[in-house]
């Protein structure tokens, strides 16, 4: 149980880079501004800049789906790409 609590603690993710999520242009595209995508797993959409979504992979590293917040009015056009 202790390991599970540590995993879900914000401290467990302190070392992850979240520079893209902190850019002023990204803030308008995030529904929940306190939740940031880490840069290593962030989904990049060509020509868009920032999109709030992380790739979720299986045990072999194959991308299965994208975990994201619901789109905002501004990010709705990006959501379907």
Secondary structure by P-SEA (a helix, b strand, c coil): caaaaaaaccccccccccccccccccccccccccbbbbcccccccccccccbbbbbbcccccccbbbbccccccccccccc
